[in-house]
Every structure is written in C-alpha cells, then in structure tokens.
Amino acid sequence: MGRGLVFVVSAPSGAGKSTLLSIARKRLPDLAVTVSATTRQPRPGEKDGVDYYFLSREEFRKAIARNAFAEWAEVHGQFYGTFKSEIERHIGQSGTIVLELDVQGMQSIRSLYPDMVSIFIVPPSLEELKSRLISRGTNEEEDIRLRLANATREMEAQSEFDHIIVNDDVENAATQLVALFQTSPQAS
C-alpha cells in the first residue's frame, strides 16, 4: 500500500461520528472517506456502495479468507471491515483518506500506518448516548444495552487517540473535526 495521510475517526455507536463526518465532507468536498463493509442490514435511506458495502455473512467470510480487509472486526453481533482496495484507491487519488472505524479498527490501521492521525468522538455523557440511541428508533432494547456496554469499554480506550472531540454541540464538534483535517501536523 502507498504512504499517504491517513485519518481514523472512531466513536461509540450513537456519539455522532457519521453526522460529523457528513458535515466535514460538505465543508471539505475533496475529503476522501472510505466506505466500509458490513453484514448488518441497511438503515432507512442507506445505499449499498455509498454508506456501506452490505454483504452477507458468507460474502464477508470469503473476503476475510482472501485477505481483502485492512482491518475487520465483529461489533454488536455484526461484521465490519475496510477493504484494502478502498484505502489504496483513495490514497492513489488524493493522498489523504479518512477511515470511520471502531477502536479495534483504529488499532489495526495504526499497525499499517503508524503516522496516521486518530480522532475519537465522545458523547457528553453515557445518559446522552443512551438517549441518542433510543431516539434513532433503529435499535431494539437488547441492542441498545449491548451498544452502551461496548461504548463504556470503547471510551476507556480514548487515551490511545491523538485527539478527542466531545460532541455536545454538533456545529462546534464539526468545526473542531474540520480544523483537525486541515491543520494536522502530518498534513504539512
């Protein structure tokens, strides 16, 4: 794989990572963001190849066997992964890439790209996170419990990240994220 500037953005489920990255992409139209693969079902409005590559468990396992992923993990009972080809394509086009990953994914990518810039987005509190997960209306009660338990564990790993953004105000958090993409010391 080529050597380009790699950003990894992680967050507990419901912390607002996708929302903040969507705002960042609008403000920085040349920002390249990988599309991850997953075995979970699409949420309303999500499109295959745009939001995720939606794969069956069998397709995902075959991709693992082909060593097609730069990183992959089972999270919340579903598989998620980043195709090596996605990273290579974006680095070849722009030299800079943003990966939207969980904590495990960040750790795997750091081993491939030790100079990457990692950003962790946290909710203002676990109560607020629970409220966001419930208000989504896309998660069952058991799934919400699992995501909150995972969030507690993931938040314990925030010291492994280069930057922390508290998403207590979407506009402010998005501004901080865009500033990191624009001013990272590795970008100069």
C-alpha positions, -999 to 999 in steps of 0.1 A, spaced: 0 0 0 11 36 -7 21 60 20 -5 88 23 -20 108 51 -45 86 69 -71 98 95 -91 74 116 -123 87 132 -138 65 159 -166 68 183 -190 48 204 -222 39 185 -246 70 187 -219 95 195 -224 113 162 -194 102 141 -214 97 109 -232 131 113 -199 149 120 -182 133 90 -211 142 68 -208 178 78 -170 176 73 -175 162 38 -198 191 29 -172 217 41 -143 198 26 -156 184 -7 -123 168 -16 -121 148 16 -119 112 8 -138 88 31 -137 50 27 -168 30 25 -167 1 50 -183 -33 45 -208 -47 70 -231 -76 75 -257 -55 92 -290 -46 74 -292 -12 58 -309 15 78 -336 36 60 -320 57 34 -286 39 33 -273 29 -1 -250 -1 -9 -216 12 -20 -223 47 -7 -229 43 30 -216 7 33 -209 -23 12 -237 -45 26 -225 -81 25 -240 -114 37 -220 -132 64 -209 -157 38 -196 -130 15 -178 -113 44 -161 -146 55 -149 -152 19 -134 -117 18 -116 -125 51 -103 -157 36 -90 -137 6 -72 -113 30 -92 -85 13 -95 -64 45 -70 -40 60 -90 -44 92 -122 -61 103 -140 -70 135 -172 -83 148 -191 -55 166 -226 -56 180 -230 -91 166 -222 -79 130 -190 -79 109 -175 -46 98 -143 -41 78 -123 -19 55 -113 -32 21 -76 -28 14 -86 -18 -21 -107 11 -7 -77 26 11 -54 21 -19 -78 37 -43 -83 68 -22 -46 72 -14 -38 69 -50 -64 96 -59 -58 122 -32 -30 110 -9 -54 116 21 -80 93 34 -105 92 63 -115 59 78 -146 57 100 -137 28 124 -142 14 158 -114 13 184 -102 -22 172 -101 -10 136 -80 21 146 -55 -2 164 -52 -24 133 -48 5 109 -22 21 132 -1 -10 127 -2 -5 89 1 34 90 20 43 122 19 80 113 -19 81 110 -39 107 129 -66 93 152 -96 112 164 -121 99 190 -156 114 192 -173 111 226 -208 120 237 -212 144 266 -223 115 288 -235 79 287 -270 91 295 -270 114 264 -256 85 244 -285 62 256 -310 90 247 -295 93 212 -296 55 206 -332 54 217 -343 84 196 -327 68 165 -356 43 166 -335 18 147 -322 -3 176 -340 -29 198 -337 -26 236 -312 -55 238 -291 -39 210 -291 -6 229 -278 -24 260 -251 -41 240 -241 -8 224 -239 10 257 -218 -17 272 -195 -15 242 -194 23 245 -182 21 281 -154 -2 270 -145 19 239 -144 52 260 -118 36 282 -95 34 251 -97 71 243 -62 77 257 -49 58 227 -61 85 203 -43 116 192 -74 139 195 -106 138 215 -138 157 204 -167 160 228 -199 161 206 -221 181 230 -228 207 202 -228 193 166 -217 226 150 -188 231 174 -177 194 171 -179 196 133 -158 227 133 -132 210 155 -131 180 132 -127 200 101 -99 220 117 -81 188 125 -84 176 89 -70 210 78 -42 216 103 -28 182 112 10 184 116 13 153 94 -6 171 66 21 197 62 
